[in-house]
C-alpha cells in the first residue's frame, strides 16, 4: 500500500500509546490495525483503510478532527467522523449510552456511502470478535466492565447495525459478523 496508510499507522500508534482495550486488556492499537486488515478484505481503497486505523483517534484520543483532515485529507476525515461518537462528556457515559448509540445509528441508517458501511462493518466485526473471545471465557460477566451492563441492549445495537449493513451481506466479513452477533447475543435478546 501507499504512504497514506503508513502515515496513518504511525499517527494512530502514537495517539493510542499506553491505551488498553477494556475487555481484552490488550494494547489498544491492535484494534484499529485489525479494523484496517478487515477493510482490506473488502476493498482496496486506501482512504478507507487509513480511516480504519484512525477511526478511534478523535473519539478516544482527543485528536482534533481538523488535524485528521490536514494530515490525511477530507475523505479520510469524513470517514473517521462517520464513526466518531459524541461522548456527551458532561454526563456519565452509562447515562448517555443509549443516546450516543441512537445518534450513531441514525447516521449509519441514512448513509449511502458504501465505504462508510465498510468501515463500520470492519470496526463492529473487530468488536464482535473481542466480545466472542471474552464471552466464551466469562459469559455475561463481560458486560459488567462496560458502560452499558445490559447484554440485551448490546444485542439490540449490534443487530440494528447488521440490518443497516445488509447491502454488504455478500461479504465474508458481514457473514462472520452476524454469526458472532448470534453466538454472543442469541440467548441475551430478552
C-alpha positions in Angstrom: 0.0 0.0 0.0 1.0 3.6 -0.1 2.3 6.3 2.1 -1.1 7.4 3.4 -1.7 4.1 5.2 1.8 4.0 6.6 1.4 7.6 8.0 -2.0 6.7 9.4 -0.5 3.7 11.2 2.3 5.8 12.7 -0.1 8.5 13.7 -2.6 6.1 15.3 0.1 4.2 17.2 1.3 7.5 18.8 -2.3 8.6 19.5 -3.2 5.3 21.2 0.1 4.9 23.1 -0.5 3.5 26.5 -4.2 2.8 25.9 -5.6 -0.7 26.6 -8.9 -2.3 25.4 -11.5 -2.6 28.2 -12.4 -6.2 27.9 -9.4 -7.9 26.4 -6.7 -6.0 28.3 -4.6 -5.8 25.1 -2.8 -2.8 23.6 -5.5 -0.6 22.0 -3.6 -0.1 18.7 -4.3 -3.8 17.9 -8.0 -3.0 17.4 -7.6 -0.3 14.7 -4.9 -2.4 12.9 -7.4 -5.3 12.9 -10.1 -2.9 11.5 -7.8 -1.9 8.7 -7.0 -5.5 8.0 -10.7 -6.4 7.8 -11.3 -3.5 5.5 -8.6 -4.8 3.2 -10.6 -8.0 2.7 -13.5 -5.9 1.3 -11.9 -3.0 -0.6 -8.5 -1.8 -1.8 -9.4 1.8 -1.1 -6.5 3.2 0.8 -8.6 6.1 2.3 -10.9 3.6 3.9 -8.0 1.5 5.3 -6.4 4.7 6.7 -9.7 5.7 8.2 -9.9 2.2 9.8 -6.6 2.8 11.5 -7.6 6.3 12.6 -11.3 5.6 13.4 -11.0 6.0 17.2 -8.4 8.8 17.4 -10.9 11.6 17.6 -13.3 9.8 20.0 -10.8 8.2 22.3 -7.6 10.2 22.0 -8.9 13.8 21.7 -7.3 14.3 18.3 -8.8 17.4 16.7 -10.8 16.5 13.5 -9.0 19.4 11.8 -5.7 17.6 12.3 -7.0 14.4 10.7 -8.3 16.5 7.7 -5.0 18.4 7.4 -2.8 15.3 7.6 -4.9 12.7 5.8 -7.3 14.7 3.6 -11.0 15.5 3.6 -12.1 11.9 2.5 -10.3 10.2 5.4 -11.5 12.8 7.8 -15.2 12.3 6.7 -14.9 8.6 7.1 -13.3 8.8 10.5 -16.0 11.3 11.6 -18.8 8.9 10.4 -17.6 6.5 13.1 -16.9 9.1 15.8 -19.5 9.3 18.7 -20.2 12.5 20.5 -19.2 11.4 24.0 -21.6 13.8 25.7 -18.8 14.1 28.3 -20.8 16.5 30.5 -22.7 13.4 31.7 -21.6 10.0 32.9 -21.1 7.5 30.0 -23.5 5.0 31.4 -26.2 7.6 31.4 -25.6 8.6 27.8 -25.1 5.1 26.2 -28.5 4.9 24.5 -28.5 8.5 23.2 -25.0 8.0 21.8 -25.9 4.7 20.1 -29.1 6.1 18.7 -27.3 9.1 17.2 -24.6 6.9 15.6 -27.2 4.5 14.2 -29.1 7.5 12.7 -26.0 8.4 10.7 -25.4 4.8 9.6 -29.1 4.4 8.6 -29.0 7.5 6.4 -25.7 7.0 4.7 -25.5 5.9 1.1 -21.7 5.7 1.2 -20.5 2.1 0.9 -17.1 3.0 2.2 -18.7 4.3 5.4 -20.6 1.0 5.7 -17.4 -1.0 5.1 -15.6 1.0 7.9 -18.5 0.4 10.3 -18.6 -3.3 9.5 -14.9 -3.7 10.0 -15.0 -1.9 13.3 -18.0 -3.8 14.6 -16.6 -7.1 13.4 -13.4 -6.5 15.4 -15.6 -5.6 18.4 -17.6 -8.8 18.0 -14.5 -10.9 17.8 -13.4 -9.4 21.1 -16.9 -9.9 22.6 -16.9 -13.5 21.4 -13.5 -14.4 22.8 -14.4 -12.9 26.2 -17.9 -14.3 26.2 -16.5 -17.8 25.7 -14.5 -17.4 28.8 -16.7 -15.3 31.1 -20.2 -15.4 29.8 -22.4 -12.4 30.5 -19.9 -11.2 33.2 -18.1 -9.4 30.4 -20.8 -6.7 30.2 -20.0 -5.6 33.8 -16.8 -3.9 32.5 -18.8 -1.8 30.0 -20.8 1.4 30.4 -24.0 -0.5 29.4 -24.3 -3.5 31.6 -27.4 -5.0 29.9 -26.4 -7.5 27.3 -29.8 -7.3 25.6 -29.1 -3.6 24.8 -25.8 -4.5 23.2 -27.6 -7.2 21.3 -30.1 -4.6 20.0 -27.3 -2.3 19.0 -25.3 -4.9 17.1 -28.4 -6.4 15.4 -29.5 -3.0 14.3 -26.1 -2.4 12.7 -26.4 -5.7 10.9 -29.7 -4.5 9.4 -28.2 -1.2 8.2 -25.3 -3.0 6.7 -27.3 -5.6 4.8 -26.0 -4.2 1.5 -22.7 -5.9 2.4 -24.4 -9.3 3.1 -22.3 -11.0 0.4 -19.1 -10.0 2.1 -17.5 -12.8 4.3 -16.9 -10.1 7.0 -20.7 -9.5 7.2 -21.4 -13.2 7.4 -18.9 -13.6 10.2 -20.3 -10.5 12.0 -23.8 -11.8 12.0 -22.7 -15.2 13.1 -20.8 -13.8 16.1 -23.7 -11.5 17.0 -26.0 -14.5 17.3 -23.4 -16.5 19.2 -22.9 -13.8 21.8 -26.4 -12.3 21.9 -28.7 -15.2 20.7 -29.6 -16.1 24.3 -29.5 -12.4 25.5 -32.2 -10.8 23.5 -34.9 -10.6 26.1 
